[in-house]
Amino acid sequence: MSAAEERPYTPTEMMIVASARQLAGERICFVGVGPPNIACNLAKRTVSPDLELVYEAGVFGSVPARLPLSIGDPTLVTGSLQVTSMFELFAYYLQAGRIDVGFLGASQIDRFGNINTTTIGEYAHPTVRLPGSGGACEIAINARKVFVIMPQSKRSFVERIDFVTSPGHLTGKRPAAWGAGPSAVITGLGVYGFDDETGEMELASLHPGVTLGDVREATGWEMRVAGDVRETPPPSDEELRLMREELGPGGASTR
């Protein structure tokens, strides 16, 4: 039996837990659909109970009793601080600079944190047509910080993305008017930050049982490595219980 098979959690569960921990001390978070959704709701139940969750459907300060199935799930409204229009949420909160963290998913990402959720292959004749931007582009350029959660492979961590849906650090010289760029990327292999000078992604933490070789095999460029790479603490029993029993019963979101 391999070391991975012996661990009592999946790579996806490790990715979600590591993502949730990034939100410790944060106050207002704009939540994307998919993995960001479960990570942010886990953070509210663990490291950041005062976290205000914001959903682009128009809900501010959501306190969902269960994991929302989408940004339009009625459970978001119960207990929320405000329900407003999508326009007002984007104009008066996001674009006004009141969002501390935007939490996004991605289908492709490059070394500078540029994100593709639009198309795989040529835009006019794609191999795969993806869901598109939604509010992701606006979140990427208006939130004070941007975190990205996504699976990692050479198909997703690519030298050049097929379409820039949400700008990261562009080519390393991001215009000041386009926000700060992503500050963290979390995958099933590790946690990544960005070099202050070059805007290039670099490995900051390896998940338990993952090697530097694993990271390099799953990256489409030569990944920078921080001088003090740490090991990510494994999920606690309580984090696993919350994910499996309260947030993702049946394991559909965490396999």
C-alpha positions in Angstrom: 0.0 0.0 0.0 1.4 3.4 -1.0 1.8 6.4 1.4 -1.1 8.1 -0.4 -3.4 5.2 0.1 -2.6 5.1 3.8 -3.6 8.7 4.4 -7.2 9.0 5.8 -8.1 11.8 3.5 -8.2 12.5 -0.3 -6.0 15.0 -2.1 -9.2 17.0 -2.7 -9.9 17.1 1.0 -6.3 18.2 1.7 -6.7 21.0 -0.9 -10.0 22.2 0.6 -8.6 22.2 4.1 -5.4 24.1 3.1 -7.6 26.6 1.2 -9.9 27.2 4.2 -6.9 27.9 6.4 -5.7 30.7 4.1 -8.8 32.6 5.3 -7.7 32.8 8.9 -8.0 36.5 10.0 -9.8 37.6 6.9 -13.1 39.5 7.2 -15.1 39.7 3.9 -14.7 37.1 1.2 -16.3 37.0 -2.3 -17.0 33.3 -2.9 -16.8 31.5 -6.2 -18.7 28.4 -7.2 -17.3 24.9 -6.9 -14.3 24.1 -4.6 -14.1 27.8 -3.3 -17.6 27.4 -2.0 -16.9 24.4 0.3 -13.5 25.9 1.3 -15.0 29.2 2.4 -17.8 27.5 4.3 -15.3 25.3 6.0 -13.3 28.4 7.0 -16.4 30.0 8.6 -16.9 26.9 10.7 -13.2 26.6 11.8 -10.5 29.3 11.4 -12.6 32.3 10.7 -16.1 32.3 12.4 -16.5 36.0 11.8 -15.9 35.7 8.0 -18.6 37.4 5.9 -19.4 35.4 2.8 -20.5 37.3 -0.3 -22.1 35.6 -3.3 -22.5 37.3 -6.7 -26.3 36.6 -6.8 -26.6 39.5 -4.4 -26.2 38.1 -0.9 -23.9 39.7 1.6 -23.0 38.1 5.0 -24.4 34.7 4.1 -24.8 32.2 6.9 -25.9 29.0 5.0 -27.1 26.1 7.2 -25.7 23.7 4.6 -23.3 23.9 1.7 -25.0 26.0 -1.0 -25.4 24.1 -4.3 -24.9 27.2 -6.3 -24.7 31.0 -6.0 -28.5 31.1 -6.4 -29.3 28.5 -3.7 -32.1 29.9 -1.4 -30.1 28.7 1.7 -27.8 31.7 1.2 -30.6 34.1 2.1 -31.5 32.7 5.5 -29.6 34.7 8.2 -27.8 36.9 5.7 -27.0 40.5 6.5 -28.3 41.8 3.1 -30.0 40.6 0.0 -29.6 43.0 -2.9 -29.3 43.1 -6.7 -26.2 41.7 -8.5 -25.5 45.2 -9.8 -25.5 46.8 -6.4 -23.3 44.0 -5.0 -20.7 44.5 -7.7 -20.9 48.3 -7.8 -21.1 49.2 -4.2 -19.1 46.4 -2.6 -16.7 44.8 -5.0 -15.8 47.7 -7.3 -15.8 50.0 -4.4 -12.9 48.1 -2.8 -14.8 46.6 0.2 -13.9 42.9 -0.5 -10.9 41.6 1.3 -10.5 38.3 -0.5 -11.8 36.9 -3.7 -11.7 33.1 -3.8 -11.7 31.6 -7.3 -11.4 28.3 -9.1 -9.7 27.8 -12.5 -9.4 25.3 -15.4 -6.0 26.6 -16.4 -3.4 28.8 -14.8 0.0 30.0 -15.9 3.2 30.9 -14.0 1.9 34.5 -13.4 -1.5 33.5 -12.1 -3.5 34.3 -15.2 -6.7 32.2 -15.2 -8.7 30.6 -17.9 -12.3 29.4 -17.4 -13.5 30.2 -20.9 -12.2 27.7 -23.5 -9.6 25.0 -24.0 -8.1 25.3 -27.5 -8.7 28.0 -30.1 -11.6 30.3 -29.0 -13.5 30.0 -32.3 -13.1 26.3 -32.5 -12.5 25.0 -29.0 -11.8 21.5 -27.8 -13.9 22.3 -24.7 -16.1 25.3 -24.1 -15.9 26.2 -20.4 -18.5 28.1 -18.2 -16.8 31.5 -18.8 -16.0 34.4 -16.5 -19.2 35.0 -14.5 -18.0 37.5 -12.0 -14.4 36.1 -11.8 -12.7 38.8 -13.9 -14.2 41.6 -11.8 -13.3 39.7 -8.6 -9.7 39.2 -9.8 -9.1 42.9 -10.5 -11.1 44.4 -7.6 -10.6 42.2 -4.5 -7.7 43.2 -2.2 -6.4 39.6 -2.3 -7.2 36.7 -4.6 -6.8 33.1 -3.7 -7.2 30.3 -6.3 -8.1 26.7 -5.6 -7.8 24.0 -8.4 -6.5 20.5 -9.2 -2.9 20.4 -10.5 -1.6 18.6 -13.6 0.2 19.6 -16.7 -3.2 20.1 -18.3 -4.1 22.8 -15.7 -0.7 24.3 -14.8 0.3 25.3 -18.3 3.1 27.4 -19.9 0.5 29.5 -21.8 -3.2 29.5 -21.1 -5.6 29.3 -24.0 -7.7 32.3 -23.0 -7.1 35.0 -20.3 -10.5 35.1 -18.5 -9.2 36.7 -15.3 -5.8 38.5 -15.3 -3.2 37.5 -12.8 0.2 39.2 -12.8 0.0 39.2 -16.6 3.6 38.8 -17.7 5.0 39.8 -14.4 4.5 43.6 -14.8 0.9 44.0 -13.9 -0.6 47.5 -14.2 -1.4 49.0 -10.8 -4.9 49.8 -11.9 -5.6 46.1 -12.4 -5.5 45.1 -8.7 -2.8 43.3 -6.8 -2.9 39.9 -8.6 -3.3 36.5 -6.9 -1.4 35.9 -3.7 -2.0 32.2 -3.2 -2.8 29.1 -5.3 -3.8 25.9 -3.5 -3.9 22.5 -5.2 -3.9 18.8 -4.2 -0.1 18.9 -4.1 0.8 22.1 -2.3 0.4 25.8 -1.6 1.9 28.4 -3.9 2.7 32.1 -3.4 4.0 34.7 -5.9 7.4 36.4 -6.0 7.1 40.1 -5.2 9.6 41.2 -7.8 8.7 39.0 -10.8 5.1 38.1 -10.1 5.9 34.5 -10.8 4.4 31.6 -8.9 6.6 29.7 -6.4 6.1 26.6 -4.2 5.6 27.5 -0.6 4.3 24.3 1.0 4.1 20.7 0.1 1.2 18.5 1.3 2.1 15.4 3.3 3.6 12.7 1.2 4.1 14.9 -1.8 7.6 15.4 -3.2 9.1 18.2 -5.3 9.3 15.7 -8.1 5.5 15.2 -7.9 5.1 19.0 -8.3 7.5 19.2 -11.3 5.8 16.3 -13.0 2.4 18.2 -12.7 3.6 21.6 -13.9 4.0 22.8 -17.4 7.0 25.1 -16.6 10.0 25.1 -14.3 8.3 25.9 -11.0 10.1 28.3 -8.7 10.7 27.0 -5.2 10.8 29.1 -2.1 13.9 28.8 0.1 11.9 27.6 3.1 9.4 25.1 1.7 7.2 23.8 4.5 5.0 20.7 4.9 1.3 21.5 5.0 -0.3 20.3 8.3 -2.7 17.4 7.5 -6.5 17.8 8.0 -7.7 17.5 11.6 -10.4 15.0 12.6 -12.8 18.0 13.0 -12.1 19.4 9.6 -12.7 16.1 8.0 -15.9 15.6 10.0 -17.3 19.0 8.9 -16.5 18.3 5.3 -17.9 14.8 5.2 -20.9 15.2 7.5 -22.1 18.8 7.2 -20.7 20.3 4.0 -20.2 17.4 1.6 -22.3 14.4 2.6 -21.7 11.6 0.1 -18.3 13.0 -0.9 -19.4 14.4 -4.2 -17.4 17.6 -3.6 -14.3 16.1 -1.9 -13.4 12.9 -3.8 
